[in-house]
Each structure stands twice: as C-alpha cells, then as structure tokens.
Amino acid sequence: MALSSGPGSSSGSGDGHEPGTAVVDRAASALRAYTDHGWTTASPRILQTVLSATRRSRPVRARDEAGDFHVSDQVVTTYLQAAVDSVDGAQATHVRLDLDGDVLTSLRVTIAVTYPEPVHPLAESVRRVAHETVRSVLGEAAPPLPLGRIHIHIGDVDH
C-alpha cells in the first residue's frame, strides 16, 4: 500500500504545517514564553491557604494523671510515621487507626523496607516502636493497645 499526497496533506508543502497554521504556531509560542507574574505572586498565598485549611479528624482518647483528654488521629498518625521512619531500613507509607468510638483498638502500619533487610525482625522493631509511640502520645494510663493489635504490612521493597 502506497501513501500519496492528497488534498490537505502536508508532505508536499515542505514546511510540515497546514496552510493558515503559522498564526496559531506563533501565538502558541508566545503563550509558552509568557510568564503570568500575577500567578507567581499569588502562588505562595494559595499554598499557605491550602496548608492552613482545617481538616476533619477523629478524637482518640488519651489519659494522664489529670484525667481523660482527646488527641486528634492526625497527631497520633504523624507521631507514628516519624517514629517508624526512625527505624533503620523501614519507612512508613500508610498508617490506619481503628477506633471503637474514641478508643484506639488496633493499628495497621504499612511500610517500605530496604532490600536486603530481614523482614521479620524489622517488622517486630516497627511494632515495638509503634507500641511505645502510642503509649507516649496517649499516655501510660490510656486504654492499652496490646502488641498483638498492631499489624505491620510490608507494602514495598526499596533497592
């Protein structure tokens, strides 16, 4: 099957463009080169507004010698991610808190591990660190979260 130039084909014109597209090409080039300085000025303000927006969170019951209080699930999650990330060879990719009302009943931490770290000892280290972090954030007197209710999921392996 042979291809030939026909009406509307650009192969015979030599410039690779349809007739009348030169104006559009020049306009597109001008738009690509244009920087909207209003946008560059507004961009940090927009980012700050987004970062300061209130996010919904669930209260998690905590307790100290003065009594019960509540901690945002986002606070608990942030502390857990930082603690897990401090374990050599592991990085938290997701943390899920399971609550019964406002009581933490179980925890699932998904991690990426560094190859060739032994997975089982690493998971146990992450479990212990998560347990200590929960006790630290929610208080020693808070309803206990047994080690067996802290589930570690290996979600990825980094090379």
C-alpha positions in Angstrom: 0.0 0.0 0.0 1.5 3.3 -1.0 0.8 6.6 0.7 0.5 9.6 -1.6 0.0 13.3 -1.0 -3.6 14.3 -1.3 -5.7 17.3 -0.5 -4.9 18.6 3.0 -1.7 16.6 3.2 1.4 18.5 4.4 4.0 16.3 2.8 4.1 18.3 -0.4 4.4 21.7 1.2 7.9 21.3 2.7 7.2 23.2 5.9 5.2 20.4 7.7 2.3 22.7 8.6 -1.3 23.1 7.2 -1.9 26.3 5.4 -3.0 29.0 7.8 -1.5 27.5 10.9 1.5 29.8 11.1 -0.5 32.4 13.0 -1.6 29.7 15.5 2.0 28.5 15.9 3.3 32.0 16.6 0.5 32.5 19.2 1.3 29.2 20.9 5.0 30.1 21.0 4.2 33.5 22.5 1.9 31.9 25.2 4.6 29.3 26.1 7.1 32.1 26.6 4.7 34.3 28.7 5.0 34.3 32.5 1.9 35.4 34.3 3.5 37.4 37.2 0.2 37.6 39.0 0.3 33.8 39.3 3.8 33.7 40.7 2.8 36.3 43.3 -0.5 34.5 44.2 1.1 31.0 44.3 2.6 31.2 47.8 -0.6 32.7 49.2 -2.7 29.9 47.7 -0.3 27.2 49.0 -0.4 28.8 52.5 -4.2 28.9 52.4 -4.4 25.2 51.4 -1.9 24.2 54.1 -3.7 26.1 56.8 -7.2 24.7 55.9 -8.9 22.8 58.7 -9.1 19.0 58.1 -11.5 16.7 59.7 -10.1 14.4 62.3 -11.3 11.8 64.8 -10.6 12.2 68.5 -8.6 9.5 70.2 -9.0 9.1 73.9 -5.9 9.7 75.9 -5.3 9.8 79.7 -2.8 11.2 82.1 -2.8 11.8 85.9 -5.2 14.7 85.4 -7.8 12.6 83.6 -9.0 11.9 80.1 -8.4 14.1 77.1 -8.5 13.7 73.4 -5.8 13.7 70.7 -6.5 14.1 67.0 -6.0 11.0 65.0 -3.8 13.1 62.7 -1.5 13.9 65.6 -1.2 10.2 66.5 -0.6 9.3 62.9 2.1 12.0 62.5 4.0 10.8 65.6 3.7 7.2 64.4 5.1 8.0 60.9 8.0 9.8 62.4 8.8 7.0 64.9 8.6 4.3 62.2 10.7 6.3 59.8 13.4 6.4 62.5 13.7 2.6 62.4 16.7 1.8 60.2 15.6 0.1 57.0 11.9 1.0 57.3 9.7 3.8 56.1 6.0 4.3 56.9 3.9 4.6 53.8 0.5 4.4 55.5 -0.9 4.4 59.0 -4.5 3.3 59.8 -6.0 3.7 63.2 -9.1 1.6 64.1 -11.3 3.2 66.8 -14.2 1.9 68.8 -15.8 5.3 69.5 -12.8 7.2 70.7 -10.8 4.3 71.9 -7.9 3.0 69.8 -8.5 -0.7 69.3 -5.9 -1.6 66.6 -3.3 -0.1 64.3 -2.1 -1.0 60.9 1.2 0.3 59.7 2.2 -0.2 56.1 6.0 0.1 55.5 8.5 0.0 52.7 11.6 -2.0 53.7 15.1 -1.6 52.3 16.5 -4.6 50.5 18.1 -6.9 51.7 17.0 -6.2 55.3 15.5 -9.3 57.1 11.7 -8.6 57.1 10.6 -10.4 60.3 13.0 -8.7 62.7 12.3 -5.3 61.0 8.6 -5.8 61.4 9.0 -6.6 65.1 11.1 -3.5 65.6 8.5 -1.4 63.9 5.7 -3.0 66.0 7.7 -2.2 69.2 8.4 1.4 68.2 4.7 1.9 67.2 3.6 0.5 70.6 6.0 2.8 72.5 4.8 5.8 70.5 1.1 5.1 71.1 1.8 4.9 74.8 3.9 8.1 74.7 1.2 10.1 72.8 -1.9 8.7 74.5 -0.4 8.4 78.0 0.5 5.3 80.0 -2.9 5.4 81.7 -4.8 5.4 78.4 -6.7 2.2 77.4 -3.9 -0.2 76.5 -3.2 -1.3 72.9 -1.7 -4.8 73.0 1.2 -5.6 70.7 -0.9 -8.2 69.0 -3.3 -5.5 67.8 -0.5 -3.6 66.0 -0.4 -5.1 62.5 2.6 -4.4 60.2 2.1 -4.7 56.5 5.2 -4.8 54.1 3.9 -2.8 51.2 7.1 -2.2 49.2 10.7 -3.1 49.0 13.3 -0.3 48.1 16.6 -1.3 46.5 
